[in-house]
Structures are given as C-alpha cells and as structure tokens.
Amino acid sequence: MAIKVRNLSKTFKVATKEPGLAGSIKSLVRRKYLEKTALKNVSLDIQQGEMVGLIGANGAGKTTLVKILAGIIHPSQGEVSVLGFNPWDRSDELRRLMALIMGQKAQLWYDLPALDSYMLLKEIYQIEDTLYKSQIEFLADVLNIKDQLKVQVRKLSLGERMKVELMGALLHRPNVVYLDEPTIGLDLMAQKAVRGFLKNYQKEFKPIILLTSHYMEDIKELCQRVVLIKSGELIYDGALSTIQKNFGEQKRVSLSLDQIPELRPDIDPLLGSFEWHSDKVILSTTRQNLNAAMEYSMKLFTPNDITIQDPSIEEVIESYLRKGFQ
C-alpha cells in the first residue's frame, strides 16, 4: 500500500479555566486540562493513483488526519506508512515526494512574484533544471496563469493566488498530494477551474490525492472513493455511488399551489411527509411509495406545477453521517 494507516488515534489536551477574574488568576497558577479525542482507531489503505475524498463535519478530525500523514503532528498511538516512510520522522526523501496544500495557508511570499518563490522551492526540493523548466511551462499553461507569475502574489485575486499556490506545491511532481479545503472562499468559476486542473493532473501523473472539502461538488467531480469521519471515527470507506444508492431512494416532490389551505392535512407516515412553505408543499417519500403518495396528494391539492427531484449529494452525505446504513 502506498499509504497504510493502522489503529491511528490522536488526543489533545485542551486548557480550561473557571469563569471570572478569580478563575483567570487561578488558571495562571494551576491550569486544568481536558482531553479531546480527535481521531480514534482509524485504519485506512490508499493505493498509488487514487483520489480519495475525506468528508466530515467541522471538528470531525479530517485536518488532524492530514497533518499526521504529512508529518506535521504526532499521533497518540497507531502506525502510519507513507510510501514506505514514517511521516513524522520528517525525512527529506519523503518530503520531496509529497505536497500539502491548505486553502487557508500560504507557502508563497506575498510581497514577491510567484516566480521568485519558485526559484527558492527549486533549491529546497533540488529540482533539476530540465524538470523545473518543463513543470513551469506545463503548469502555467494548464492553469492559464502565465501572465500572473511575475506579479506580486498580494496583488493577485483569490482564485489566482490559489492557482500559483497549487503550482508551487506541484513543481517537484510529488507522488502524494494532500489537499485541505483547496477551493475554500473561491468563486464558482475559480472552483471549477481548480477542479478541472486537478482532474487533468491526476490523469496525467497518477499521484495519490487526498482531498478534504466542504464543497460537495469537489468530491462529486473528483473522487470515486470517499472516507467519512464522524467524531474522530471512520464510519465509511468506499465508493460514493454506494452511499448514493443506499440513500438515493428518497424523492422530493414540490407541489406549487395558488393558495395554501388553512387546515394543512397530513399524509400517512408510511407514505412520506409534507413540508409546508408560503406557496408550495414539498412531499418527501421513497421511490417505492412515490405513486401512492402522489395519488394521495392529488386528492388533497390542485397544484399548478409539479417538480420531482432526487436528493442532492449534500443531503445524501448528511443523511449518512446522521443515520448510517440501516
């Protein structure tokens, strides 16, 4: 396995204090701590060439896992192997084989053009001249940022800064790429451009890419395999299509009404449920009960428009995190 994780756990000590001035003074003399579990017995295998989506709510442990795999923090227990290396040994050989891109962190100097920072990265990673020149040309072309490389980073737009950050992280052509919220804060066009680049880069060079994102479009467009983490525990590891299949049986039917009735009727809970709005009622049911639920609804209402929708990928993931497979 290119990445192998076994029984990985991580706990943090969080300082606490009593309320008020007295509590603040007391915490200076004798501070109390609580233990918070960020990861609990996580085991995971990732093959070379896979692009895996790491999903979970805020505080679920996604970034902690990425930081451990990148060698930034130590686990409390467990074993990790990345390309045959122990990541927290921080060997130069492993660091030349991986890249970490965090949407809220910058590795390039704001007051310098990106090209100047790239020259320093070339020396840090000991990139050969031929590879460096070819990577600069290739990445600048596919990211469409040739004209921005000589502009101070602080003068670039947010989307352009994300592109030059991506380019800097990929100059040494890493075998493992960790992407922690790479599209956070970007507008729709910039998100689409970054996703398109990552998809093409994956096909071209076949690195491992581990992607965390709150934008489900990122996961849907890029990852066939997803890993779901809830409260530090891995609760699902498999195909995104499997989750969609198990939770995609739900149907939402929007019935637009000229007037909402004063007495709002109910539907048999076995058939589904009604959700009332100012100008419509939404019927939630299953694919199996759709015909019966619609027949019952049409006896109650005379809608002027009907829309039938499958649940969004966001709703599917949220439903799984809330319920799990039944």
Wavefront OBJ file of the C-alpha trace (Angstrom):
o trace
v 0.000 0.000 0.000
v 1.276 3.494 -0.831
v -0.428 4.826 2.321
v -1.115 2.471 5.200
v -2.787 3.565 8.443
v -3.416 1.190 11.339
v -5.312 1.905 14.589
v -4.460 5.598 14.478
v -5.579 7.718 17.437
v -4.879 11.283 18.472
v -5.863 13.109 21.650
v -5.213 16.742 22.548
v -5.054 18.408 25.933
v -7.278 21.481 25.987
v -6.756 24.073 28.731
v -9.843 25.067 30.727
v -10.491 27.811 33.249
v -13.140 28.773 35.742
v -15.278 31.822 34.932
v -14.477 35.279 36.246
v -11.328 37.096 37.325
v -10.619 34.603 40.095
v -10.793 31.766 37.595
v -8.380 33.533 35.257
v -5.858 34.101 38.080
v -6.205 30.529 39.289
v -5.569 29.186 35.759
v -2.232 31.054 35.717
v -1.085 29.187 38.815
v -2.664 25.784 38.282
v -4.096 25.185 34.845
v -6.572 22.361 34.309
v -6.820 20.358 31.092
v -9.421 18.276 29.344
v -8.548 15.524 26.880
v -10.207 15.773 23.480
v -10.141 12.820 21.105
v -9.551 13.983 17.534
v -9.060 10.517 15.972
v -9.979 7.098 17.298
v -8.689 3.785 15.903
v -8.623 4.874 12.256
v -7.350 2.298 9.752
v -7.005 3.133 6.068
v -5.239 1.951 2.894
v -4.737 4.071 -0.218
v -3.193 2.835 -3.455
v -0.958 4.839 -5.780
v -3.036 6.782 -8.283
v -6.187 7.020 -6.154
v -8.006 10.287 -5.482
v -9.859 9.944 -2.178
v -12.352 12.388 -0.690
v -12.169 12.892 3.079
v -15.536 14.072 4.405
v -16.867 15.037 7.796
v -18.327 17.884 9.823
v -16.184 20.620 11.344
v -14.124 19.096 14.148
v -14.548 15.538 12.844
v -10.763 15.007 12.583
v -10.120 15.444 8.852
v -7.372 18.053 9.111
v -5.785 16.198 12.034
v -5.512 13.072 9.883
v -3.994 15.036 7.002
v -1.455 16.686 9.311
v -0.401 13.313 10.736
v 0.022 11.857 7.236
v 2.082 14.911 6.294
v 4.276 14.543 9.384
v 3.229 17.851 10.961
v 1.913 16.330 14.198
v 2.492 13.032 16.009
v -0.305 10.560 16.724
v -1.051 9.355 20.242
v -0.965 5.775 19.036
v -1.035 3.705 15.857
v 1.124 3.123 12.821
v 1.397 5.082 9.582
v 3.401 4.344 6.448
v 3.524 6.790 3.524
v 5.429 5.441 0.516
v 7.309 3.202 2.958
v 8.296 6.091 5.276
v 7.222 7.056 8.768
v 5.933 10.615 8.095
v 6.786 12.152 11.469
v 10.434 11.163 11.022
v 10.315 14.070 8.529
v 12.949 12.621 6.247
v 13.991 14.853 3.356
v 13.420 11.950 0.975
v 9.728 11.690 1.882
v 9.225 15.454 1.845
v 10.464 15.533 -1.741
v 7.755 13.008 -2.609
v 4.747 14.793 -1.135
v 2.945 18.138 -1.101
v 0.462 19.730 1.277
v -1.909 22.436 0.057
v -4.155 24.128 2.624
v -6.779 26.558 1.383
v -6.262 28.920 4.322
v -2.453 28.730 4.441
v 0.076 30.195 2.014
v 3.588 28.967 1.239
v 4.490 31.738 -1.227
v 5.736 35.156 -0.128
v 3.042 37.802 -0.615
v 5.461 40.611 -1.477
v 7.311 38.603 -4.149
v 6.199 37.400 -7.571
v 5.437 33.692 -7.654
v 8.402 33.027 -9.963
v 10.826 34.285 -7.290
v 9.321 31.917 -4.723
v 9.506 29.066 -7.225
v 13.265 29.605 -7.572
v 13.639 29.065 -3.839
v 11.396 25.961 -3.952
v 13.575 24.638 -6.781
v 16.590 24.741 -4.463
v 14.708 23.358 -1.454
v 13.437 20.345 -3.400
v 16.612 20.073 -5.507
v 14.639 20.039 -8.744
v 16.737 19.519 -11.861
v 16.794 22.412 -14.320
v 15.109 20.424 -17.098
v 12.232 19.251 -14.867
v 11.840 22.708 -13.329
v 11.521 24.435 -16.706
v 9.118 21.823 -18.073
v 6.938 21.970 -14.934
v 6.809 25.771 -15.001
v 5.756 25.733 -18.642
v 3.254 22.893 -18.268
v 1.587 24.094 -15.044
v 1.422 27.744 -16.111
v -0.191 26.699 -19.378
v -2.851 24.368 -17.953
v -3.654 26.767 -15.106
v -3.698 29.721 -17.520
v -1.587 31.959 -15.263
v 1.480 32.745 -17.387
v 0.877 36.499 -17.097
v 0.427 36.349 -13.310
v 3.739 34.669 -12.426
v 5.665 37.953 -12.476
v 3.091 39.846 -10.387
v 3.400 40.190 -6.616
v 1.269 37.492 -5.019
v -0.583 40.018 -2.829
v -1.837 41.786 -5.973
v -3.466 38.639 -7.375
v -7.104 37.723 -6.936
v -8.013 34.906 -4.530
v -8.501 32.459 -7.397
v -5.172 33.419 -8.974
v -3.410 33.043 -5.612
v -4.838 29.547 -5.243
v -3.548 28.661 -8.704
v 0.002 29.889 -8.006
v -0.069 28.036 -4.666
v -1.095 24.848 -6.476
v 1.665 25.371 -8.997
v 4.274 25.871 -6.260
v 3.195 22.718 -4.459
v 3.385 20.612 -7.625
v 6.673 21.901 -9.058
v 8.627 18.891 -7.766
v 5.980 16.496 -9.153
v 5.048 14.804 -5.837
v 3.770 11.241 -5.557
v 1.370 12.158 -2.724
v -0.703 15.351 -2.622
v -2.755 16.390 0.408
v -5.407 18.996 -0.409
v -7.103 20.505 2.644
v -10.013 22.721 1.516
v -8.256 23.873 -1.689
v -11.307 25.738 -3.038
v -12.425 27.438 0.182
v -13.500 31.023 -0.416
v -13.183 30.802 -4.208
v -15.958 31.920 -6.547
v -17.741 29.371 -8.725
v -15.579 29.983 -11.789
v -12.347 29.629 -9.790
v -13.631 26.451 -8.100
v -14.454 24.965 -11.496
v -11.003 25.879 -12.862
v -9.204 24.295 -9.896
v -11.316 21.134 -10.120
v -10.654 20.826 -13.850
v -6.925 21.220 -13.298
v -6.818 18.607 -10.519
v -8.771 16.123 -12.621
v -6.385 16.517 -15.568
v -3.292 16.472 -13.345
v -4.464 13.215 -11.754
v -4.895 11.573 -15.151
v -1.500 12.796 -16.349
v 0.756 11.927 -13.393
v -1.251 9.430 -11.258
v -0.324 10.741 -7.787
v -2.224 9.838 -4.634
v -4.528 12.759 -3.884
v -6.290 13.001 -0.514
v -8.887 15.765 -0.677
v -10.871 17.320 2.161
v -13.608 19.746 1.241
v -16.935 21.124 2.444
v -17.921 21.735 -1.168
v -19.645 18.547 -2.235
v -19.119 19.486 -5.887
v -15.381 18.974 -5.300
v -15.986 15.460 -4.003
v -18.598 14.603 -6.616
v -16.483 15.798 -9.547
v -13.109 14.435 -8.443
v -13.471 11.413 -6.148
v -14.941 7.991 -6.797
v -13.923 6.822 -3.332
v -14.844 8.646 -0.133
v -13.846 8.272 3.509
v -16.343 9.586 6.057
v -15.165 10.575 9.535
v -17.553 11.317 12.378
v -16.300 12.457 15.798
v -12.846 11.078 15.042
v -14.043 7.637 13.911
v -14.011 6.294 10.375
v -17.610 5.271 9.664
v -17.438 4.605 5.917
v -14.750 3.879 3.350
v -15.886 3.031 -0.140
v -17.499 4.235 -3.340
v -19.518 7.433 -3.352
v -22.015 5.661 -5.595
v -22.759 3.148 -2.809
v -23.862 5.919 -0.452
v -25.940 7.474 -3.206
v -27.559 4.114 -3.927
v -28.455 3.452 -0.283
v -29.730 6.956 0.404
v -30.739 7.909 -3.115
v -34.077 6.139 -2.874
v -35.602 9.283 -1.414
v -37.711 11.544 -3.631
v -38.726 15.172 -3.082
v -41.850 16.352 -4.886
v -42.558 20.092 -4.971
v -46.255 20.936 -5.475
v -46.786 24.644 -6.277
v -50.151 25.903 -5.021
v -52.123 29.070 -5.750
v -53.247 29.110 -2.140
v -52.081 27.228 0.938
v -55.061 25.682 2.777
v -55.773 26.984 6.287
v -56.134 23.450 7.567
v -52.985 21.692 6.497
v -53.699 17.991 6.023
v -51.237 15.243 6.925
v -50.116 12.218 4.942
v -49.775 8.669 6.200
v -46.253 8.483 7.750
v -45.760 5.181 5.933
v -46.067 7.025 2.616
v -43.964 10.091 3.447
v -44.229 13.568 4.949
v -45.298 17.095 3.993
v -43.164 20.210 4.366
v -45.137 23.438 4.106
v -43.953 26.697 2.521
v -45.638 30.002 1.647
v -46.528 28.948 -1.910
v -45.941 25.216 -2.067
v -45.882 21.938 -0.215
v -42.965 19.534 -0.532
v -43.644 15.816 -0.347
v -40.779 13.638 0.879
v -41.227 9.987 0.045
v -39.385 6.948 -1.332
v -39.114 5.757 -4.897
v -41.198 2.707 -3.913
v -44.035 4.797 -2.419
v -43.907 7.616 -4.972
v -47.003 6.597 -6.960
v -49.159 6.010 -3.898
v -48.000 9.225 -2.215
v -48.635 11.246 -5.382
v -52.096 9.732 -5.822
v -52.965 10.681 -2.242
v -51.542 14.194 -2.629
v -53.506 14.875 -5.826
v -56.738 14.152 -3.927
v -55.803 16.894 -1.448
v -54.376 19.566 -3.747
v -54.717 21.023 -7.222
v -51.123 22.099 -7.945
v -50.258 24.420 -10.828
v -46.768 22.910 -11.131
v -45.055 19.698 -10.016
v -41.303 19.081 -9.739
v -39.785 15.726 -8.767
v -36.179 15.737 -7.583
v -33.601 13.326 -6.247
v -31.809 14.439 -3.063
v -28.611 16.420 -3.593
v -25.246 14.839 -2.825
v -25.029 17.176 0.206
v -28.305 15.777 1.567
v -27.176 12.201 0.875
v -23.897 12.662 2.770
v -25.614 14.487 5.630
v -28.189 11.712 5.880
v -25.471 9.080 6.050
v -23.491 10.957 8.703
v -26.678 11.313 10.722
v -28.054 7.774 10.337
v -25.542 5.398 8.743
v -26.724 2.365 6.798
v -29.800 0.746 8.307
l 1 2 3 4 5 6 7 8 9 10 11 12 13 14 15 16 17 18 19 20 21 22 23 24 25 26 27 28 29 30 31 32 33 34 35 36 37 38 39 40 41 42 43 44 45 46 47 48 49 50 51 52 53 54 55 56 57 58 59 60 61 62 63 64 65 66 67 68 69 70 71 72 73 74 75 76 77 78 79 80 81 82 83 84 85 86 87 88 89 90 91 92 93 94 95 96 97 98 99 100 101 102 103 104 105 106 107 108 109 110 111 112 113 114 115 116 117 118 119 120 121 122 123 124 125 126 127 128 129 130 131 132 133 134 135 136 137 138 139 140 141 142 143 144 145 146 147 148 149 150 151 152 153 154 155 156 157 158 159 160 161 162 163 164 165 166 167 168 169 170 171 172 173 174 175 176 177 178 179 180 181 182 183 184 185 186 187 188 189 190 191 192 193 194 195 196 197 198 199 200 201 202 203 204 205 206 207 208 209 210 211 212 213 214 215 216 217 218 219 220 221 222 223 224 225 226 227 228 229 230 231 232 233 234 235 236 237 238 239 240 241 242 243 244 245 246 247 248 249 250 251 252 253 254 255 256 257 258 259 260 261 262 263 264 265 266 267 268 269 270 271 272 273 274 275 276 277 278 279 280 281 282 283 284 285 286 287 288 289 290 291 292 293 294 295 296 297 298 299 300 301 302 303 304 305 306 307 308 309 310 311 312 313 314 315 316 317 318 319 320 321 322 323 324 325 326
